[in-house]
Amino acid sequence: MTTASPSSVVTRLGRVHFTALISMIMAMAAIGIDLMLPAFDDIRNHFGLAPDSPDVAQIVTMFLLGMAVSQYFYGPLADRFGRRPILYAGFAIYFIGALGAALAPSLDLILLSRFVWGMGAAGPRVISVSIVRDVYSGEEMAKAMSFILAIFIMVPIIAPTLGSVLIAAFGWRSAFAFGAVMVVLIALWARVLPETLDESDRRPINPSAIAGATWEVLTNRQTMGYTLARTATFGAFSSYLASSERIFGEIYGRPEQFPFIFGGISAAMGVAILINTRLVDLIGARRTVHTFLSLYVVWAFVLLGATAAAGGHPSFWVFVIGLAILGGMHALLIPNFNTISMWPMGHIAGTASAVIGTIPVAAGALIGAVIDRQYTDSVAPLVIAFAVLGSLSFLFVLWAEGGKLFDRNGAARRDRPEIAMRPPVS
């Protein structure tokens, strides 16, 4: 198999083409979640569930758990066999899970299919990050991830509206079937992507090699500190994803407006991601994280105070604006969390991407599931989660940096990568 040099990948495809393709590969996980959120009411009705039943939230939780349990396996396989074959294995599993969910006759079988679907979505997620790390490093990677996520964020803006249109025209199962169609289209597009793993970086698959690479990831203070910080913030965000339809439909009584509300909050996140590229240029990825994580915690407690003062039910606009601001800061944090975690791991990017991806998704999904069960007629559980988990995230970053924040180079300078060469732009 011929392997393209990292710089030649961008030159060959063009920076815009490469960014768009990786964005859509990465967005397959978001497609698998956001497209069917408007279907929850119809699914409740179809299976005779109560209008406020939280059981359908498991459609999101099972998908995330499927992603969590399988990501680890994709990484070592991608480090041994290359990115492309493992990427297409993920595509195949994704297709099976999406088609199974569309055809499943019971909620239990839908949940099982969603678990398989999530296992398939884990592959593109791990491989896309590995490819970006193959091509870029250091703050170049942070800027590249910002451009990729700026396109990626269009999915949660558009997906709920698209899901609503599909459901109105063809029924709720069409939202699941669309996932199967999308993966086929993206798989065909991805044929233009060359192999990016250099032959010299291929690692054998044996227990000692895998354990050694995993141990290296788990014992790197910078990598694990930022991974755990991302885990904490993702726990609250995963609860928002799973319960947003119920919050806006049941608690605030605006079910018909849900796609637009969800899309508006996602748009705020998209704007933040676009700003991130400029911030990384000006102050660096580390200072961006330290600044906006501090603001995130402060704002979460401001929203918590407003929620407590309103008896757990702040006005719609107070809640939505507060959530949009938190979402924007979340969008600024996630690509930088991920990038800083990956900086010391270029030589084992596949395994590192898998471990770094598994921990936040697994723990975040479980935390989100616990929060989901606390909802009654109040948004307090979600707001409390943002405040508490945001504070925990801040403590993990403080630990990762040895107690010293706002240093562009970081306290652990031995972990700082060499300055990456900017790839040619066609």
N, C-alpha and C positions, 0 to 999 in steps of 0.2 A: 504494500500500500504506500502510495506517495504521500508524504507529509509536506504541507505548505509551511513556509516560514511565517512566524507571527505577523511581521510587517507586510508580507505579500498578500495575506488574507484580505486586509483592508484595501490594499492597492488593487487587488483583483476584482473585488466586489464593488468597491467604492464605499466610502464611509457611511453615506446615507443608506445604501442598500444593506450593508452589514448590520447597522444599527436597527433598521426596521425589521430585518429577519430575526435577529436575536431577541428583539422586543416581543415579537409575536410568539416565538417559541417559549419565552418566559411567561407570556400572558396566558398560556394554555391553562395554568392553574386557576387564574382569575376567571377565565371563561367558564371553567368547571364549577365555580361557586356562584358568581354574580348573575349569570344568565337565568338561573332557575329560582332566584329569590322571589320574583313576583308570582311563582307558581304555588307558593306555600298554602294560600287560602284554598285553591282548587284541590290541592292534594289532601288537605284536611277534609274537605267536603266529600271527595271521592272515597276516602277510607273511613268515613263516619267519625272523625275525631271532633272533639270540642273546638269551637272557634278560637279559643285561647290556648289550645294544646301546644306545649313546647316540644312535642315529639318530633315534629318536622324539622326542628333545628338540628336534629341528628343527621340530616342530609348534608349539612355543612361539616359537622363534627366528624362523621365517618370518613368523609373525603380527606379531611386534614389528617386523621389518624392513618389512613392508607398512605398518604404522602410521607408521614413521619416514619413508619416502620420500614419503608422500602428505600428511602434516600441513601441510607448507609451502604446498601449493596451496590447501587449504581456507581458510587465513587470509585471503589477498587476495580470494578469491571472496566470503567472508563479509563483508569490509569494503566490498565493492562492491554486492553484491546483497541483503545482509541475512542474518540468522542462519537464518531458517526454511527458505528454499529449499535452502540448502547443507546444513542438517541432514538434510533428507529425501533429498538426493542420497547422503549417507553411509549412511542407512538402507537405500537400495536396493542399494548396493554390498555392504554387510554381508550382506544377505539372499542375494545371488548367491553370495558366498564361502561362507557357511554351508551352503547347499544343495549347492553343488559339492563341498564336503568330505564331506558325508553320502553323496553318490552316487559319489564317485571310486573307480574300480576298482583303483588302484595307489597306493603311498605317494608317488610323485613327483607324481601329480595331486592328492593330498591336500595336499601341501606347496604346490603352486601355488595351490590354492583357499584355503589358509590365508593366503598372501600377499595375495590379493584380499580375503579376510575382514578382514585387518588394515588394508588400505587403507580399507575401509568403516568400521571401528571408529575410525579417526583422525578422521573427520568429527564424530561426536558428542562425542569428547573435546575437540577444538578449540572447537567451538561452545558446549559447556556452560561451559567456562572463560570464553569471550568474553561469554556472557550474564551470568555472575556478575560479571564486571568492568564490564559495562554498568550493572548494578543497584547494585553496591557499589564502594567504594574504600577505600584505607588499611587500618587494622586492622579495620574493619567487614568488609572482604573476607576477612581471615584468619579471623575468627570465623564468617562465613557458610560458608567452605570447610570449617571443622571440623565444623559441623553436617551439611553435605552428605556429607563423607567418613565421618562416624559411621554414616550409613545405608549409604553405599557399601561400607563394610567388612563389612557383613553378607553380601555376595555371596561373598567367599572363605571365609567361615565355613560357609555353607550349600552352595555350589556343588559341592565334591567329594562330599559326602554325596548330594546330588541326582543327581550324575553316576553314582555307584555304584548308586543305585536304578534309574535309567534303563537302565544297562548290564546289570544283572541281569535286568531285565524284558524289554528289547527289543534288547539287543546294543549293541556299542560305537558303531555309527553313530548311534544315537539321541542320544548326547551332542552330536554335531555338528548333527543335525536340530533339536534343541531351541533352538539359537542362532537358526535361521531363524524359529521360532515366536515367540521372545522379541522379536525386532526388530519383528515385525508388531504385537505387543501394545503395545510402547513407542511405536511410531510412531502408533498410534491414540490413545494417551493424550496424546502431545505436541501433538495438535491444539489443546489448550486454551491453549498457550503463545503469547502475542502476539509480534510482532516487537519487539526491544529496541534495535536499532541506530537511532540518531537520523539523520534525513535529512542533517543538517549534518555528520555524521561519515563519510558514505559517501565512499570514495576511488576514483578511477578505476583501471581495470586497464590499465596501460601499463608498459613496462619501467622507465622512470625513476621512476615512483611506487612501484612494488614494491621496486625497488632502494633507493630512498631510505628507505622504511620499514624495510626489512631492515637497512640500514646503521645506522640509528638504534638498532635493537635490539642489533646486534652491537658497537656502540661505546659503549654505556652500561655503565659499570663495574659498577654495582649489579646491573643485569639479567643481564649475562653472568657475573659472579662467582658469583651464586647459582644460575644455570642450570648452570654447570660443576660446582658443588658437588653439585647434584642428580644430574648425570650420573654422577659418581663413585660415589655411594651406590647409584644404580639399577643400575649394572653388577653389583655383588655380589648385589643383590636379584633381578635377572633370572636369574642363575645358580641361585639358590635356587628360583625358580619352576619353571625347566625341569628341575631335577635332584632336587627334593624327593621325587618318587615313587620314584626310584631309591635315594636316600639312605636313606629309611625302609623301603623294601621290600627292597632288596638288601643294603645295608651293615648295617642294623640288623635285618633279618629280620622286619619287622612290616608286611607288605603289607596285611593286612586292617584294620590300625589306621590306615592312612594318612589317610583322610578326617577322622578324629577328631583326629589329631595336627596336620594342616594347619589344621583348623578351630580348634583350641585356640590355635595361634600367631596366627592371624588375630584371634581374640577378644582376645588381649592387645593387638594393634594397635588394635582397636576401642576398648578402654578408654583407651588412650593418646590417641586422637583426641578422645574426650569430654573428657579432662583439658585438652587443648590450648586449648579455648575459654576456660576459666578462667585458664590461664596467660597467654594473650594479654591478657586483661583486667588481670591483675595486673602483669605485667612487660613486656608488648609482644612482638610477633612476633620482633623482632631478638634480644632477650635470651633468648627461648625457644630460638631456633636456636643461639645461641652456647653456652648452657649445655648443652643436650642433645647437640649435636655433640661437645663436649669429652668428655662422659660416654660417648658412643658409641665414640669412639676408645679411651678407657681400657678400656672393657668388652671391645671387640674384641681388644685385646692380652691381657687376662686370659684370655679364651676361647682365644686362640692359645697361651698358655702351658700351659693345661690340656690342649689338644690335643697339643702337642709332648711333654708329659710322658707322655701315654698312647700315644705312638707313632702318632699320627694317628687314633686311634680312641677318643675319650673315651667314658665310659659314656653310655648313652642319655639318662638324666635330666640329666646335666651338659650335654650338647649341646642338648637340647630347651629346658631352662630358659635357657641362654645365648642360644640363638637367639630365644626368645620376648622376652627383654629387649632384644636388638638390634632385633627387629621392632617392639617398642613404641616405641623411640626413633626408628626409621626413620619410623614413622607420625607422630610428632610433628614430624619435620623436613620431610617432603615437602610438606604443605600450606603451611607457612611459607616454604620455599624458593620455591615457585611464586608465592605471594602477593607476597613482597618483590620477586621478579623482575618482576612485572606492575605494581607501584606506579607507576613512571614512564611507563607505556605505555597509559594510558587512551584516548588519542586514536587509537591504532592497535592496539586490543585484539585484533582478529582476526589480523592479521599477527604481532603479538608472541606471541600464544598459540601460533600455528603454529611459529614459530622456536623458542620456548622449549620446546615439546613435542617438536620434531623432534630436537634435539641430544641430550637424555638418552635418548630411546628408541632412536635409531640407534646411538649410541656404546655405550649400555648393553647393547643386544642383541648387538653384536659382542663386547664384553668378556665378556658372559655366555657366549657360544658358545665363546670361547677357554677359559674356566674349565671349562665342561662337559666338554671333551675331556681334562682333567687327572685326572678321577676314576678311581681304581682301586678299592681297598677302604678308602679313607681319606677323611675329611671335611676333611683339611688344606687342599686347594685353596680350598674355600669360606671357611674361617675366615681363611686368609691374605688372601683377597680383601677380606673385611670390614675387616681391620686396615689393609691398605695403601690401599685405596680410601677408607676413612673418613679416614685421615690426609690424603690428597690433597684430599678435600672440605673439610677444615678449612683447608687452605692457600688454597683458592679463596675461602672466606668471608673469611679474613684479608686477602686482596688486595682483595676487594670493599669492605671497610670501611677501607681505607687503614691497616691495622695496628692499628686501634682497635676492640676488641670490647666487648660489654656496655653500649653506649650505646643507649638505647631509640630515639633519633631517628636514629642512624646518623651516620657520619663525613661522608657526602656529603649534607648537608642540602638542597642544591639539588634532590635527587631525591625529597625527602619530599613526598608528596601533601598537598593540603589536607585538613583533617579532614572526613570524609564525614558527611553528614547521615544519621542512622539512618532507614531507610525505615519508613513506617507499618506497624504490625502489626495485622492484622485478627483 
